[in-house]
């Protein structure tokens, strides 16, 4: 993936989209192997039993996206060590926020 981006064959957003779809489908395959096709279908169609769980999942998704976006934007503007520090800080904030929402 890095080679595709380095050669300017595709944009970062294209790589993120491809990666997201691949991880989503791999997650469905892993659930199918572990729990069967019915459970996999529920995962792939984003069905949950509790609305609270759905809200938490959406929150975590947005927070993770914000963290990833921050680190990739920072790679364009600052050095690697600062970018990693920003990424770690956003991950800590995301975890703290999701932990507080769980209680």
MARDO-573282 format. One record per atom (N, C-alpha, C): residue number from 1; residue in one letter; atom name; x, y, z. Coordinates in steps of 0.001 Angstrom, whole numbers, always signed. Layout:
// residues N
- NUM|a|CA|X|Y|Z
...
// end
This chain:
// residues 103
- 1|x|N|+828|-1183|+0
- 1|x|CA|+0|+0|+0
- 1|x|C|+879|+1255|+0
- 2|x|N|+1939|+1223|+799
- 2|x|CA|+2796|+2404|+861
- 2|x|C|+3448|+2666|-489
- 3|x|N|+3801|+1615|-1197
- 3|x|CA|+4416|+1770|-2512
- 3|x|C|+3439|+2416|-3492
- 4|x|N|+2163|+2025|-3436
- 4|x|CA|+1156|+2639|-4312
- 4|x|C|+1063|+4140|-4055
- 5|x|N|+1083|+4510|-2757
- 5|x|CA|+997|+5922|-2424
- 5|x|C|+2282|+6655|-2799
- 6|x|N|+3417|+6020|-2545
- 6|x|CA|+4712|+6649|-2848
- 6|x|C|+4869|+6900|-4346
- 7|x|N|+4349|+6000|-5167
- 7|x|CA|+4423|+6166|-6614
- 7|x|C|+3330|+7091|-7147
- 8|x|N|+2502|+7620|-6249
- 8|x|CA|+1378|+8499|-6604
- 8|x|C|+371|+7819|-7524
- 9|x|N|+294|+6486|-7428
- 9|x|CA|-686|+5756|-8229
- 9|x|C|-2093|+5957|-7673
- 10|x|N|-2194|+6109|-6357
- 10|x|CA|-3483|+6343|-5711
- 10|x|C|-3289|+7368|-4592
- 11|x|N|-4380|+7989|-4181
- 11|x|CA|-4306|+8969|-3100
- 11|x|C|-4402|+8273|-1747
- 12|x|N|-4091|+9007|-696
- 12|x|CA|-4222|+8467|+658
- 12|x|C|-5665|+8076|+947
- 13|x|N|-6594|+8899|+517
- 13|x|CA|-8005|+8616|+786
- 13|x|C|-8434|+7309|+118
- 14|x|N|-7940|+7065|-1084
- 14|x|CA|-8257|+5811|-1768
- 14|x|C|-7711|+4624|-982
- 15|x|N|-6480|+4743|-499
- 15|x|CA|-5903|+3664|+301
- 15|x|C|-6679|+3449|+1588
- 16|x|N|-7095|+4522|+2262
- 16|x|CA|-7877|+4384|+3483
- 16|x|C|-9204|+3697|+3202
- 17|x|N|-9829|+4062|+2098
- 17|x|CA|-11109|+3449|+1739
- 17|x|C|-10936|+1966|+1440
- 18|x|N|-9925|+1626|+660
- 18|x|CA|-9664|+217|+339
- 18|x|C|-9367|-562|+1617
- 19|x|N|-8539|+18|+2477
- 19|x|CA|-8187|-654|+3731
- 19|x|C|-9424|-845|+4605
- 20|x|N|-10257|+173|+4705
- 20|x|CA|-11463|+77|+5520
- 20|x|C|-12400|-1012|+5039
- 21|x|N|-12608|-1083|+3738
- 21|x|CA|-13477|-2122|+3177
- 21|x|C|-12871|-3503|+3402
- 22|x|N|-11561|-3619|+3203
- 22|x|CA|-10896|-4913|+3395
- 22|x|C|-10999|-5373|+4847
- 23|x|N|-10791|-4478|+5805
- 23|x|CA|-10892|-4834|+7217
- 23|x|C|-12330|-5193|+7578
- 24|x|N|-13291|-4453|+7054
- 24|x|CA|-14709|-4730|+7294
- 24|x|C|-15072|-6136|+6815
- 25|x|N|-14658|-6480|+5587
- 25|x|CA|-14968|-7801|+5041
- 25|x|C|-14214|-8909|+5778
- 26|x|N|-12974|-8659|+6146
- 26|x|CA|-12204|-9640|+6907
- 26|x|C|-12853|-9891|+8261
- 27|x|N|-13352|-8849|+8890
- 27|x|CA|-14064|-8999|+10151
- 27|x|C|-15282|-9913|+9968
- 28|x|N|-16032|-9714|+8885
- 28|x|CA|-17177|-10580|+8601
- 28|x|C|-16765|-12026|+8399
- 29|x|N|-15649|-12241|+7695
- 29|x|CA|-15165|-13616|+7485
- 29|x|C|-14727|-14262|+8798
- 30|x|N|-14063|-13507|+9647
- 30|x|CA|-13636|-14050|+10938
- 30|x|C|-14826|-14412|+11820
- 31|x|N|-15839|-13578|+11822
- 31|x|CA|-17042|-13875|+12599
- 31|x|C|-17738|-15100|+12022
- 32|x|N|-17780|-15229|+10693
- 32|x|CA|-18398|-16400|+10067
- 32|x|C|-17661|-17677|+10455
- 33|x|N|-16339|-17618|+10473
- 33|x|CA|-15551|-18797|+10840
- 33|x|C|-15736|-19157|+12308
- 34|x|N|-15903|-18141|+13148
- 34|x|CA|-16019|-18384|+14585
- 34|x|C|-17448|-18698|+15022
- 35|x|N|-18425|-17937|+14504
- 35|x|CA|-19790|-18014|+15042
- 35|x|C|-20850|-18387|+14019
- 36|x|N|-20469|-18556|+12759
- 36|x|CA|-21445|-18949|+11750
- 36|x|C|-21905|-17795|+10873
- 37|x|N|-22614|-18182|+9827
- 37|x|CA|-23039|-17202|+8817
- 37|x|C|-24079|-16217|+9338
- 38|x|N|-24964|-16665|+10221
- 38|x|CA|-25986|-15753|+10737
- 38|x|C|-25349|-14619|+11527
- 39|x|N|-24396|-14958|+12380
- 39|x|CA|-23692|-13925|+13150
- 39|x|C|-22907|-13010|+12227
- 40|x|N|-22301|-13582|+11203
- 40|x|CA|-21543|-12780|+10250
- 40|x|C|-22451|-11801|+9511
- 41|x|N|-23631|-12255|+9147
- 41|x|CA|-24574|-11375|+8453
- 41|x|C|-24975|-10208|+9356
- 42|x|N|-25170|-10488|+10645
- 42|x|CA|-25511|-9410|+11591
- 42|x|C|-24367|-8402|+11697
- 43|x|N|-23139|-8904|+11688
- 43|x|CA|-21981|-8009|+11766
- 43|x|C|-21884|-7165|+10504
- 44|x|N|-22014|-7810|+9348
- 44|x|CA|-21852|-7093|+8081
- 44|x|C|-22985|-6111|+7799
- 45|x|N|-24138|-6337|+8389
- 45|x|CA|-25246|-5386|+8215
- 45|x|C|-25365|-4433|+9400
- 46|x|N|-24369|-4501|+10293
- 46|x|CA|-24263|-3585|+11439
- 46|x|C|-25466|-3646|+12371
- 47|x|N|-26003|-4837|+12571
- 47|x|CA|-27138|-5011|+13471
- 47|x|C|-26635|-5291|+14882
- 48|x|N|-27187|-4581|+15843
- 48|x|CA|-26857|-4804|+17249
- 48|x|C|-28160|-4904|+18039
- 49|x|N|-28085|-5525|+19207
- 49|x|CA|-29279|-5720|+20029
- 49|x|C|-29659|-4496|+20844
- 50|x|N|-28695|-3644|+21093
- 50|x|CA|-28892|-2529|+22006
- 50|x|C|-28513|-1219|+21320
- 51|x|N|-29390|-247|+21366
- 51|x|CA|-29106|+1051|+20741
- 51|x|C|-27896|+1727|+21385
- 52|x|N|-27699|+1487|+22673
- 52|x|CA|-26544|+2052|+23366
- 52|x|C|-25244|+1528|+22762
- 53|x|N|-25201|+251|+22445
- 53|x|CA|-24013|-329|+21818
- 53|x|C|-23773|+276|+20446
- 54|x|N|-24837|+525|+19726
- 54|x|CA|-24705|+1132|+18399
- 54|x|C|-24131|+2541|+18505
- 55|x|N|-24620|+3321|+19459
- 55|x|CA|-24098|+4681|+19658
- 55|x|C|-22625|+4643|+20038
- 56|x|N|-22255|+3708|+20909
- 56|x|CA|-20854|+3589|+21311
- 56|x|C|-19974|+3216|+20122
- 57|x|N|-20462|+2322|+19296
- 57|x|CA|-19682|+1909|+18128
- 57|x|C|-19498|+3075|+17162
- 58|x|N|-20547|+3841|+16947
- 58|x|CA|-20449|+5006|+16065
- 58|x|C|-19478|+6024|+16652
- 59|x|N|-19568|+6284|+17951
- 59|x|CA|-18665|+7221|+18612
- 59|x|C|-17215|+6773|+18454
- 60|x|N|-16955|+5503|+18720
- 60|x|CA|-15590|+4991|+18602
- 60|x|C|-15088|+5094|+17166
- 61|x|N|-15966|+4820|+16216
- 61|x|CA|-15580|+4933|+14810
- 61|x|C|-15191|+6351|+14432
- 62|x|N|-16013|+7318|+14842
- 62|x|CA|-15698|+8716|+14538
- 62|x|C|-14418|+9160|+15245
- 63|x|N|-14259|+8751|+16502
- 63|x|CA|-13062|+9136|+17248
- 63|x|C|-11815|+8516|+16626
- 64|x|N|-11909|+7267|+16215
- 64|x|CA|-10762|+6618|+15573
- 64|x|C|-10434|+7275|+14242
- 65|x|N|-11466|+7614|+13491
- 65|x|CA|-11245|+8297|+12216
- 65|x|C|-10566|+9640|+12438
- 66|x|N|-10992|+10355|+13460
- 66|x|CA|-10359|+11637|+13768
- 66|x|C|-8890|+11449|+14123
- 67|x|N|-8587|+10418|+14904
- 67|x|CA|-7199|+10151|+15265
- 67|x|C|-6346|+9795|+14074
- 68|x|N|-6866|+8954|+13206
- 68|x|CA|-6122|+8561|+12004
- 68|x|C|-5926|+9761|+11087
- 69|x|N|-6959|+10567|+10954
- 69|x|CA|-6852|+11759|+10119
- 69|x|C|-5793|+12705|+10664
- 70|x|N|-5770|+12859|+11982
- 70|x|CA|-4772|+13747|+12591
- 70|x|C|-3356|+13271|+12298
- 71|x|N|-3113|+11984|+12449
- 71|x|CA|-1748|+11520|+12231
- 71|x|C|-1349|+11639|+10768
- 72|x|N|-2265|+11374|+9865
- 72|x|CA|-1904|+11463|+8451
- 72|x|C|-1735|+12911|+7996
- 73|x|N|-2526|+13803|+8525
- 73|x|CA|-2312|+15220|+8227
- 73|x|C|-1005|+15704|+8834
- 74|x|N|-712|+15212|+10023
- 74|x|CA|+514|+15659|+10676
- 74|x|C|+1759|+15161|+9949
- 75|x|N|+1686|+14004|+9295
- 75|x|CA|+2821|+13530|+8512
- 75|x|C|+3173|+14522|+7409
- 76|x|N|+2182|+15256|+6947
- 76|x|CA|+2408|+16219|+5893
- 76|x|C|+3057|+17500|+6415
- 77|x|N|+2890|+17782|+7726
- 77|x|CA|+3301|+19072|+8255
- 77|x|C|+4411|+19034|+9292
- 78|x|N|+4562|+17931|+10015
- 78|x|CA|+5535|+17887|+11109
- 78|x|C|+6374|+16624|+11007
- 79|x|N|+7372|+16517|+11876
- 79|x|CA|+8238|+15343|+11806
- 79|x|C|+7569|+14111|+12424
- 80|x|N|+8174|+12969|+12234
- 80|x|CA|+7588|+11691|+12633
- 80|x|C|+7355|+11592|+14139
- 81|x|N|+8295|+12014|+14946
- 81|x|CA|+8136|+11877|+16401
- 81|x|C|+6956|+12705|+16910
- 82|x|N|+6769|+13906|+16375
- 82|x|CA|+5621|+14723|+16770
- 82|x|C|+4316|+14104|+16289
- 83|x|N|+4334|+13531|+15095
- 83|x|CA|+3135|+12882|+14575
- 83|x|C|+2733|+11692|+15440
- 84|x|N|+3712|+10919|+15876
- 84|x|CA|+3419|+9773|+16739
- 84|x|C|+2881|+10256|+18085
- 85|x|N|+3450|+11325|+18624
- 85|x|CA|+2965|+11874|+19889
- 85|x|C|+1510|+12337|+19757
- 86|x|N|+1170|+13008|+18680
- 86|x|CA|-219|+13426|+18454
- 86|x|C|-1154|+12231|+18319
- 87|x|N|-687|+11208|+17628
- 87|x|CA|-1497|+10007|+17458
- 87|x|C|-1761|+9339|+18801
- 88|x|N|-722|+9225|+19615
- 88|x|CA|-884|+8603|+20930
- 88|x|C|-1835|+9431|+21797
- 89|x|N|-1717|+10725|+21750
- 89|x|CA|-2600|+11587|+22538
- 89|x|C|-4049|+11429|+22109
- 90|x|N|-4299|+11371|+20803
- 90|x|CA|-5676|+11215|+20337
- 90|x|C|-6226|+9839|+20704
- 91|x|N|-5368|+8819|+20707
- 91|x|CA|-5811|+7476|+21097
- 91|x|C|-6155|+7438|+22588
- 92|x|N|-5352|+8085|+23414
- 92|x|CA|-5650|+8137|+24852
- 92|x|C|-6972|+8862|+25087
- 93|x|N|-7174|+9977|+24403
- 93|x|CA|-8438|+10709|+24550
- 93|x|C|-9615|+9855|+24099
- 94|x|N|-9450|+9131|+23006
- 94|x|CA|-10530|+8268|+22508
- 94|x|C|-10858|+7193|+23528
- 95|x|N|-9841|+6570|+24082
- 95|x|CA|-10066|+5506|+25068
- 95|x|C|-10712|+6048|+26335
- 96|x|N|-10264|+7203|+26782
- 96|x|CA|-10879|+7805|+27967
- 96|x|C|-12335|+8140|+27713
- 97|x|N|-12629|+8707|+26567
- 97|x|CA|-14005|+9073|+26243
- 97|x|C|-14885|+7834|+26142
- 98|x|N|-14389|+6777|+25518
- 98|x|CA|-15206|+5571|+25366
- 98|x|C|-15375|+4861|+26709
- 99|x|N|-14370|+4944|+27575
- 99|x|CA|-14494|+4339|+28909
- 99|x|C|-15528|+5079|+29743
- 100|x|N|-15528|+6403|+29657
- 100|x|CA|-16501|+7184|+30415
- 100|x|C|-17907|+6931|+29902
- 101|x|N|-18073|+6697|+28618
- 101|x|CA|-19391|+6432|+28047
- 101|x|C|-19890|+5041|+28427
- 102|x|N|-18970|+4115|+28734
- 102|x|CA|-19361|+2755|+29079
- 102|x|C|-19968|+2688|+30480
- 103|x|N|-19711|+3679|+31309
- 103|x|CA|-20184|+3606|+32693
- 103|x|C|-21449|+4383|+32868
// end
